[in-house]
Amino acid sequence: MTAPRIPNLFAVPELKEKLLFTLMCLAIYRAGAHIATPGVNVQVLADFIRNQGAGTFFGMYDMFVGGGLSRATVLALGIMPYISASIMFQLAGAVFPMVDKLQKEEEGRKKITQWTRYATVILATFQAYGFAIFAEGQGAVPNPGMGFRLVTILTLTTGAVFIMWLGERITERGIGNGMSLMIFFSIMEGFLPGFFLTLSFLQTGVISIQALVVLLAGMLAVIAGVIAITVAARRIPIQIPRKVMGRGRIREGQKTFIPIRINSAGVMPIIFAQSIIIVPGTIATFSNLPALRAMSEAFQPGTPVYYISYGLLIVFFTYFYTSIIFNPLDIAENLKKQGGFIPGVKPGAATADYIDDVLTRVTLPGSMFLTAIALLPFFVFDWFNVPFRFGGTALLIVVGVALDTWIQVQQHLHLRHYDDFMKQGRVKFRGRRGKHM
């Protein structure tokens, strides 16, 4: 079936309502991301974070919240407290059997969702307090003290809870995943200023037209590669035999497959690796110890230690996170219950071992690709002297969210076409029936 055209998006009333609701919520989110927190000198804070650079903790966090941290807005914490809480419970499922059991049950998932909300409030409270201390330490608060801290905690925590609620409403009533769309638009907001800054660099001769053309071609190639890896999968064939269900009912045998994506872990390995690789520099920012300063300099972007450590961390976390979200034992057990099997492989433990072996081999090129995507911008953008970094994490999130949202739009349009087809079929059937009566 061909891809739907853009004008058809608003032709379906249900899809039109979902799209307009999503756009309205995102507009509210971006409007709130420009309201400053009371009592903060925004310029001082923005100068500090800008001087720190994109490779630090502050730069990475500011990218995810669309510049809300550097502007000290009421939504400065963004969606990150909720995402951190969600990841925490996702990892807990691999460690605690009770949490794993709850994740497999409908009522259990509702409980975990509620616990995630409580954890979001707790994390946001601590992060808001840390933000208040950080702002005071940078001299960005004219009247520091407990009053400012309490107001900041109340403001930023309320903002984080509001974003969590808004994201859930988008997921429930809109189109796409609300949390992912918020990060998507936060990242894209920083792209336009960088684009205009690049044009100014082009006019002043800082960057040549030839270099810009090569850069744009390289970016398009990288985006195409990200799309290809995102949708690429290794299909394990599954055979479900014919089965007698009782009272003469027979379930016909069928052939299907288990898709194992080359990049099952998504963007999470890069996020985990960045969270660890920026720790030395972040600690050194608040310390004057010579040893910490030396360690911070060794782990600065541009050094061999940084690139090697960053690459190894991405490979490690790709395997680590894939092992958490993809359990071969559960898949083998479910296949055995359904009577399905992999041709040439015994059911049970042998099936689990086979799936695990395929997963291990498929994950390796995926981890190598993630490493290349994460490290490539450091070289390319430095070579061409581009004033913004549309790097690995941002690129994977933008492409992944765009693909997921577009697939959901297509599903709505295809469902509408199917419903129209069935209605036309019923009308024709009734017309033929009336002629024969």
N, C-alpha and C positions, 0 to 999 in steps of 0.2 A: 504494500500500500504506500502511495506516495506521501511525502511529508506535507502537512497542512500549510496553507498559505497564511500570512499574517492577517489579512482582512477577515479571515474566517474565525479568528479568536473571539471576536465579540458578537458573532452570529448565533452562538449557543447561549441562551439566557443564563443557564447555571454556571457555565465557565466564565461568562462576562461578570457575573456577580462575584465569583471567587477572585478573579483578577483585580477588579476594582477594590474589593475589600483588602486584598494583599497590598496593593499600591497605597491605599489610605493608611494602613498600619505602618508601612515602611516610611511614608512621608511624616507621620507623627514621630517615629523613631529618630529620623534624621533631623527633624525640627528640635526635638529635645536634646539632641547632641550638640546644640549650639547655645544652650542656656548655661551660663557660668555658675559655678558653685559660689555661694556667698563667702566673702572674706579672703579671697585668693587673688594675688596679683598674677594674672594669666601670662603676661609677657615674660616675667622672670622664669616661670615654670616652662614655658614654651622654648625659651632660649636654652635652658639646661638640657631638655630632652633632645632638641635639635643638635646640640653639640655632642651629645652622647653617641648619636648615629643609629642607623637602622639595625645594626647587628647586636645591639644590647637588649637587655630585658625591657627597658623603657621603650625603645624603638619598636620592638616586636609587639608589645602590648598595645602601643599607640596605634599600630597598623590595624589590629583586630577590632579596635573600638572606633575606627574612623577619625582619629585625631582627637578623640574626647579626652584622653589623658593629658595631652599637651595643652589643651584649651581649658582644662579643669572644669568640665561641664558636669551637670547633675547626673549624666549618664556615663561618667568617666570609667566606671567599672565594666560597662558593656554587658555582653552576654557571657563573659568569661567565668564568673562565679558559678553559673548554672552548668556550663560545659565542664568545669572542673569537678563539680559534684556528680555529674553524670558519668564521667570517666572513672571517678572514685568507686562508684557502685558497680560499674562494668568490670573493673579490675577485681573488686571484692567477690564477684561471682566465680572467679577462677580460684580464689583462695578459700572462701568459706562455703561449704556445701549447702548451708541453710539459704544463703543468698542465691546460689545457683538454682536451688529448688523453687524459690519464689519467682525467679526470672522465667521459669517454664510454665507458670500457672497464670491465668487471667487475673485472679484476685491478688496474687503475689506481685504481679507487675504494677497493679494499682498502688499497692503498699510501697513499692520501691519508688514509684513516681512521687508519692507524698513525702517519703524520706528525702528524696532528692531536692524537693522544694525547701524542706527544713534545713538541709545542709547548705543550700544556696544562700539562705538568709544568714547562717552562721559564718560562712566564708566571706560573704559580702561585708558583714560587720567588721571582721578582722582586717579585710583589705581596705575598707574605708578608714579605719583607725591608722593603718600603715600609711595610707595616702596623706592623712592629716599630719602625721609625724614627718613624712618625707617633705611635704610642702613647707612646713615650718623650718626644717633643716636647710632648705635651699633659700631661705629668706623671702619666700613668696607670700608670706602671711603678715600683713601689717600689724595685726593684733592677735598674736598667738596665745594659746592657753587652753584650759579645759573647755571653756565655752565654745571656742572655735572647733575643737575636736568633736564635741557632742553634736554640734550642728552639722559637721561634715559627715559623721557616722550616720545620722538620721537621713540626710539628703542623699548620700551615695547609696546607702542600703535600700532606701525607698526606690531610687532609680533602677537599681539592679532587679528588684522584685517586679517593678513595672515592666521592664524589658522581658523578664521571664514570662509574665502573664501575656504580654503582647505576642511573644513568639509562639506560645501555646495556642493563642487565638488564631494566628496565621495558619498553623499546622491543622487546626480543627476546622476552620471555616474558609480558609484561603486555598492557595495553590502552592505546593512545595513544602519544604521543611522550614518553619519559621526561624529557628535558630540559625540555620545555615544561610538563609537569605539575608539575615541581618549582618552576618559577617561578610557576605558577598558584597552588599551595598557599602559597607564600611570600607572595604578594600578598594572598591571601584571609585569611591569618592576621592581617594588620594591619587588616582590615575590622571584625572583631568588637569589638576594644577601642575603635575609633572610633565604633562604633554605640552602645556603652554610654556613652561620653563625651558623645555627642549627646543621649542620654536625660537625662543629668545636667544638660546645658545647658538642656534643655527644662523640667526641674523648677525650676531656678533662675531661669528667665525670660530667659536670655541669648538664646534663640531661641524664637520664637512657634510655636504649633501651625499657624497658617496658612502661615508661611514654610516649616515642615517639610513640609507637604503639597505645596506648590508645588515644593519641592526634590525630593521623591520622584517626583512626576509628571515633572519635568524629567529626572531620572536614568533613569526607565523609557523616556522618549522617546528619549534619547540611546542607550541600550542597543539599542532597536529599530532605530534608524538605523545603529548599528554592525553589527548582524546583517544588515540589508538590504544595506549596502555590501560586507560581507564575502562574501556569496554572489552579488552582482550581477555579471553578465558580459555582454560584447558578443560575440555568436556570429557568426563569419565562416563562411558556408556553404562546404562543400567537396563537390565531385563527383568520385567515383572511378568511372571507366568500366568497362564489362564487358570482361573479358580472358580469352583462351584460355590455360590453364596448360600444356597438353600432354596427350597421350593422351586426348583428349576431355573433359578437365576444364575447366570454365568457371567463372570467378569472376564472380559477378553484380555489376553496378554498384550502387553505394550512395551515399546522401547522408548526410553527416555535417557536423560543424562544428568550428571551433577556438574554444574559449572564451577570451576575453581579459577578465580580471577588471578591474573598475574600480579595485580596490586590489590590484594584483599584488604590490606591495612589502611589504604587511603593515604591521608595526609598526616595521620597520627605519628608515625615514626619521625618525621621531620620536626613536628612540634615537640615531642619528647626530647629529641636530640638537641634542639635549640634551647629548651629549658635547662638542660644540663651544661651545654657548652658556654652559655652566657653567665653561669654562676661565678667563675673567677673574676670576670670584669665587674660584675655587679657588687661583689664583696669588696673589691679593691676601691670602688667608688666611695665607700663609706669608711675606708681604713687608710692609714698612712704607713702601715708596716712595709718595710722594703721587700720582704719575701712575697707578700701578696701582690705588691706592685709588679715584681718580676714575673710572677705567675700570670698576672693579668696581661702583661705585654706579650708573653709567649702564646696566649690564647686569643690574641687579637686577630680579626680577619685580615688575611694577607700573609700569615706566617704558615710554614709547613706543619707545625704542630696543630694549628687550628684546623687545617684542611683534612689532615689524616684522622684526627680525633673525631671530627664532625662526621666524616664518611663512615668510620667504624661504628659510631653510635647509631647512625641511620640504619645500617645493615643489621645491627643487633636488635634494635627496637622493631624493625620490620618483622623479623622472626618471632620476637617476643609477643607483639600485639596480634600477629596472625594466629599464634598458638592459643591466644585467649578467645578470640572471636570465632575460631574454626576448630571444632572438636571432632576428629575422625572417629572416636569411639561412639559418640552419640549418633553420628550418621550411619555407622555400621549397624548399630543396634536398631535404629528405625527401619533400615532396609530389611533386616532380618525379621522384624515384626510384620512388615508388609509382604514378606515372601520374595522380595526383590534381591537381585544379586548382580555382581559385576562378572561378565562372561570371562571364564578362565580363572576366577578367583573364588576361593572358598568363603562362605559367609562367616561372620563373626570376627575373630581376632585377625585373621588373614586379610579381610576386607579393610579393617582399620589400618593395618600396617601398609597396605597398598595405597590407600588414600593419603596416609601420612607421608609416604615416600614421594608421591606425585606432588603433594603440597610443598614439600621441602625443595624439590627440584624447580618447581614453578616460581617459588618465592625468591630464589636467588636472582634471576634477571630483573624481577620487580624491584628488589632492594638496590640493585646496581643502577637501575633507571632513576629511582628516587634520589640516590646519591648524586648522580649526574645533574638532575634537575635542580637540586639544592645548591650545588657548587658552581654550576655554569654561570649564574648571574654575577658572582663575585669576579669572575674573569672578564666576561663580556662587557659589563657596564663600566668596569674600570678601564678597559682598553679604549672604549668609545667615549668615555667621560660624560656619561648620561647622568642627569641630576636626580633620577629616581630609580628605585630598585623594585621592579615587578618580578620578584624572585620566586623560588621554588614553592614555598608554603602558599603564598598568595595565588600563584598560578594554578596549583592543584585545586585549591578551594574554589576559585572562580570557575574553572572548567568543570569540576565535578558538580558544583551546585547548578550551573547552567544546564548541563546535560540532564541531571535528575529532574529539574523543573520542566524542561522541554519534553521529557518523556511523559511526565504526568499530564501536561497539556495535550499531548498526542493521544494519551489514553482516554481523556475526556471527549476529544473529537471523534475518535474511533468508536467509542461507546454510543455517542449520539448518532453516528452514521449507521451503526448496527440497529439501534432502536428504530430509526426511520425505515430501515430496510424491512424489519419485522412488521412494522405497522402496514407498510405497503403490501407485504405478503398476505397479511390477514384480510386487508380490504379486497384483494384480488380473489382470495379463497371464498369470501362471502359472496362476491359477485358471481362467481362460477356456480356456487351452491344455489343461488337464487334462480339462475337460468334453468337448472335441472329440476327445480321443484314445480 
